[in-house]
Amino acid sequence: MRAFLVTLWAALTLCTTAQAQTADPLTCDGTDIGQCEAIATYYTNAIPPFSKNPERAGRILATALSEGKSNCRAGDFAKCYKWVNLVQRQAQDDQSLMPEQAIILLLQTTAKACAEGNPDGCYWQAQGLKSMGSARPEKPTHQDLMTKAKSLAQAEAETLRPICAEGDALACGRLGVLIDDYDLPEVTPFEHLDFLTQGCVAGSDDACSFLGFAVTGLAQTDPSKPVEAPIKAGTIANLQSLCDAGNGQICRLLATRILKHKDVNAFLTIVEKACNAGDAIGCSAYGMTQLGEYRETPNPKTLTKATEALTKACKANALLACHALEHISQE
């Protein structure tokens, strides 16, 4: 069961809910590269309840290849970069794909955003150029772009501080992301944790993602960083209180990214809270874990719990759950 949980955590880290249900509900949201890759992995490796189906995995990845490039023009450069990486990997087996055009699209859209003052544009332009290796142009250099990105991030952070102070939780979340991502100076030590928490509670996926990494990155026993241990404990205690108060996304973050209980019952307790609070990925995690329990000890009640949770997740566009339900119905 421990191995199952590790696989599930990895998949859930990549998955988000679809913004809108696609024409075929049993494919993936092609703009969410991580979600498509996660579902394809289940088919490729026959992770229960999925049967091995490399052809279907290929169709799912084809959806991501076709639709993923829209992230570049939409300004979601992290997903755009994932799409470029997917194109490069798949091009090894599919000569019809053109990775050179993919990287050009990334560089064009990020360069435009960088010129318009978007720090993320500069950052991802730098990453795109770096990935080109010896083929990259001499100018702009990676260092020039990273310096500009940090300068623009600092300017944006200064604009967001008063807005955050007035109670705009999403502005606080973005401020926390900027501080953490660009290593900006803090007014108060570890204030980015509070900003990210506020943003996550308000529904920012970026803030939740950065919060997970920020908390797990705090030292627990490192003697060179003794101050971080109580900060980590206090932050987790605060997140647990927010989870108990009905913040589903916080519950799911605790279960899948921060606490990662080895005991399956402890894990189920937290993701059930996430599901009850309306978090679709929490319902998917609860349902998939109950499914694993059912396979170890067949019990109709356990299967019912799994099916109900996965149905709830599927209705909320957690597409991994939709695929799982199809295979349950076939067994």
Beta strands, then each sheet from edge to edge (+ up, - down):
end
